[in-house]
Amino acid sequence: MNTLISNMLAKKEKELIYTDLIKNRKEYSETWEVDAKHFFENSYYDWMAEGVAESKNILEIGCGAGYSTLALLNNNHKVISIEENSFCIDKTEKLLKSKGFNVAKINNREVYKTSPQSRYILEYKNIAKELGEYDVILVQGDIINDPKFIRWLTEDSAFSIDAVVCWLLGTHGSRGSNQVFDLSQVQESSTARIHTQNIIYELCDEILKENDYLHIVDRVIDVDNVDIVESVSMNHEGQASTSKMKVLGVKKMIYEEATKGMSMNIRESTKDSKMIDRKGIYNCCDKLFVSVLSQKVINNL
Ligand SMILES: C[S@@+](CC[C@H](N)C(=O)[O-])C[C@H]1O[C@@H](n2cnc3c(N)ncnc32)[C@H](O)[C@@H]1O
C-alpha cells in the first residue's frame, strides 16, 4: 500500500473512532439524565449527601447530568466536579444555572489522538490558576488519567477539598477503546468500575488531608440473599488496602429504578461475596444503593 493511501485510511479510521466517541457520549448523557432526574425527585441523592454532611468542600467524580451535583449544592456544599463526558458537563451547567448557582465550566481540555491499535488517547490541557469565586466548578477531565487536574487541585486551586464523592460510577460504550484501560480491565463494566475506584482510593492519599472522607455509592442486587453490608464492606476493605483510606462503614437503601432509564450493569452480590455484573434490571429482587464511607488515616495503629 502506498503512503498516500495508508495515510488516508488512518485519517478515516481516526474520524470513525472520534465519531463513535461523540455519539456514545451524547447518548449516554441523554439516557443517564432520565435516571438521575428520577433519583433526584425521589430524594435518593439527599440520602447520599448525608454521607458527607460534615464536609464543606467536595470533589465529585462524575457529575453525570448534574442532579447529584445539585443535591450537593442544595445541601450547602461547595463542589468541584471532574467529568469525562463533555455532554454531561453541558447538561450539568444548564441545570445548575437554571437553579441560580454560580457555575464555572472548564471544557475543551481534551487533546484527541488515536493509537495504531485503533484505540484512542486523551490528554488534557492545563487549567488556569485563578478562577475566582464560584459555587461549583465543572472540569472536563479523567480522574484516572489527568495529572494536570491533580496538580491544579493540589497546588494551584484555592479550593481545599474535605471529601471526595464517587456516586454511581459508570460510563459510555466507547470508553473501552480509550487507551487509559488495558483490555482486561474493561471486559465487564464492573471491572472498569472497580479499576477506577481502586485508582481513586490511591489518589485520595495524594489529594485528601488526614481525617478527610471518600464516599462511594454503588448499585447492588441481592440475588442470593447474602449479607450485602458485610460483602460490600469486605470488597471495599480489599480495594482500600493499598491506600491510607480506612473503611468506616457501609449503609444500604432500597430504591426504585426509573421506568424508562438506562438498563445498567448493576453490581450484584453473590454468596461467595464476589461482585459480578448482569445486564438488565431484575424484577425479582430489591435493588439497593450501598454507600461506603472511608476516612484517611495516617497512623493506622
Ligand atoms: C452513572 S453517572 C453518575 C453521575 C452522578 N454521580 C450521579 O450520581 O448522577 C457516572 C459519570 O461518571 C463519569 N465518569 C466515569 N469515569 C470517569 C472518570 N474516570 N473521570 C471522570 N468522570 C468519569 C461518567 O462520564 C458519568 O457521567
The ligand as a Gaussian input file, in Angstrom:
#p B3LYP/6-31G(d) Opt

LIG

0 1
 C      -23.618000       6.954000      36.080000
 S      -23.026000       8.577000      36.017000
 C      -23.342000       9.122000      37.662000
 C      -23.235000      10.603000      37.736000
 C      -23.546000      11.199000      39.104000
 N      -22.525000      10.877000      40.068000
 C      -24.882000      10.741000      39.589000
 O      -24.916000      10.019000      40.573000
 O      -25.865000      11.097000      38.956000
 C      -21.245000       8.362000      36.091000
 C      -20.493000       9.565000      35.499000
 O      -19.113000       9.426000      35.827000
 C      -18.360000       9.870000      34.700000
 N      -17.050000       9.209000      34.778000
 C      -16.799000       7.886000      34.697000
 N      -15.484000       7.641000      34.821000
 C      -14.881000       8.846000      34.990000
 C      -13.529000       9.257000      35.170000
 N      -12.538000       8.371000      35.175000
 N      -13.277000      10.572000      35.329000
 C      -14.282000      11.482000      35.297000
 N      -15.581000      11.154000      35.107000
 C      -15.879000       9.858000      34.966000
 C      -19.176000       9.428000      33.522000
 O      -18.866000      10.155000      32.359000
 C      -20.598000       9.639000      34.010000
 O      -21.112000      10.884000      33.634000

